[in-house]
Amino acid sequence: MPRFYVDLPLSSGLECALPAGAARHVQVLRLQPGEGLVLFDGQGWDWDCELLSIGRSEVRVRVGEARRVERELPIAVTLAVGMPANERMDWLVEKATELGVASLQPLVCERSILRLHGERADKRRLHWQGIAAAAAEQCGRACVPHIAPVASLANWLTALPVGVAQTRLVLSLRTPSEPLAQALVVALSSSASVLFLSGPEGGLSDAEDESARRAGLRALTLGPRVLRADTAPLLALAALTALFA
């Protein structure tokens, strides 16, 4: 049955018009009144719906029963990433969503090629939020990852809350650092959530790496090969995801 994400508060018995994106998908699929479809609003539920009418400018549905969808990781994962340039950040958001990330924090670092501020940063965040919603729709997730506003690494480190039951790891090219597998064992035994910090092209500077360690992030190595800025955080996330497959 076709399944679409909608940014709407859903409830059983509600009759409503679909947002433009979902309505366009219905029209492209040539669905007909009386047929069923599934909507989800990113809060962990699928809603069985019936198409009521399809017009040129409006598609209306009646919302039926809700079903809880359990496809999330049992541990919440945040990726804080020095934004890679061009379409690589789009790709990272899409794949991280498929792998189960709960939230993603875009960062501007010393070596960042992509530097976003103000209105441009807000527009890109909304763009990435849309990519996350589409990826959740495709892979069957009923929760859409939160894309946080773009921040500088320094400000983000300063604002990290204290006293949180969270394992915080920085993907580091410096020593000393511990292997990924060892760090994940510790994370799963002691925390309700995990945070991975990963740098942009060229990695974190020595000063940034040291700042992350001073902020309480444990240094983590992914092995002897130097990975791209959009590959390293996904490797860490995939390794964690595989433990629950």
DATA-V541613 format. One record per residue. RES is the residue in three letters. SS is DSSP state (H for helix, E for strand, L for the rest). Layout:
BEGIN
[[RES;SS] [RES;SS]]
END
This chain:
BEGIN
[[MET;L] [PRO;L] [ARG;E] [PHE;E] [TYR;E] [VAL;L] [ASP;L] [LEU;L] [PRO;L] [LEU;L] [SER;L] [SER;L] [GLY;L] [LEU;L] [GLU;E] [CYS;E] [ALA;E] [LEU;L] [PRO;L] [ALA;H] [GLY;H] [ALA;H] [ALA;H] [ARG;H] [HIS;H] [VAL;H] [GLN;H] [VAL;H] [LEU;L] [ARG;L] [LEU;L] [GLN;L] [PRO;L] [GLY;L] [GLU;L] [GLY;E] [LEU;E] [VAL;E] [LEU;E] [PHE;E] [ASP;L] [GLY;L] [GLN;E] [GLY;L] [TRP;E] [ASP;E] [TRP;E] [ASP;E] [CYS;E] [GLU;E] [LEU;E] [LEU;E] [SER;E] [ILE;E] [GLY;L] [ARG;L] [SER;L] [GLU;L] [VAL;E] [ARG;E] [VAL;E] [ARG;E] [VAL;E] [GLY;E] [GLU;E] [ALA;E] [ARG;E] [ARG;E] [VAL;L] [GLU;L] [ARG;L] [GLU;L] [LEU;L] [PRO;L] [ILE;L] [ALA;E] [VAL;E] [THR;E] [LEU;E] [ALA;E] [VAL;E] [GLY;E] [MET;L] [PRO;L] [ALA;L] [ASN;L] [GLU;L] [ARG;H] [MET;H] [ASP;H] [TRP;H] [LEU;H] [VAL;H] [GLU;H] [LYS;H] [ALA;H] [THR;H] [GLU;H] [LEU;H] [GLY;L] [VAL;L] [ALA;L] [SER;E] [LEU;E] [GLN;E] [PRO;E] [LEU;E] [VAL;E] [CYS;L] [GLU;L] [ARG;L] [SER;L] [ILE;L] [LEU;L] [ARG;L] [LEU;L] [HIS;L] [GLY;H] [GLU;H] [ARG;H] [ALA;H] [ASP;H] [LYS;H] [ARG;H] [ARG;H] [LEU;H] [HIS;H] [TRP;H] [GLN;H] [GLY;H] [ILE;H] [ALA;H] [ALA;H] [ALA;H] [ALA;H] [ALA;H] [GLU;H] [GLN;H] [CYS;H] [GLY;L] [ARG;L] [ALA;L] [CYS;E] [VAL;L] [PRO;L] [HIS;E] [ILE;E] [ALA;E] [PRO;E] [VAL;E] [ALA;E] [SER;E] [LEU;H] [ALA;H] [ASN;H] [TRP;H] [LEU;H] [THR;H] [ALA;H] [LEU;L] [PRO;L] [VAL;L] [GLY;L] [VAL;L] [ALA;L] [GLN;E] [THR;E] [ARG;E] [LEU;E] [VAL;E] [LEU;E] [SER;L] [LEU;L] [ARG;L] [THR;L] [PRO;L] [SER;L] [GLU;E] [PRO;E] [LEU;H] [ALA;H] [GLN;H] [ALA;H] [LEU;H] [VAL;H] [VAL;H] [ALA;H] [LEU;H] [SER;H] [SER;H] [SER;L] [ALA;L] [SER;E] [VAL;E] [LEU;E] [PHE;E] [LEU;E] [SER;E] [GLY;L] [PRO;L] [GLU;L] [GLY;L] [GLY;L] [LEU;L] [SER;L] [ASP;H] [ALA;H] [GLU;H] [ASP;H] [GLU;H] [SER;H] [ALA;H] [ARG;H] [ARG;H] [ALA;L] [GLY;L] [LEU;L] [ARG;E] [ALA;E] [LEU;E] [THR;E] [LEU;L] [GLY;L] [PRO;L] [ARG;L] [VAL;L] [LEU;L] [ARG;L] [ALA;H] [ASP;H] [THR;H] [ALA;H] [PRO;H] [LEU;H] [LEU;H] [ALA;H] [LEU;H] [ALA;H] [ALA;H] [LEU;H] [THR;H] [ALA;H] [LEU;L] [PHE;L] [ALA;L]]
END
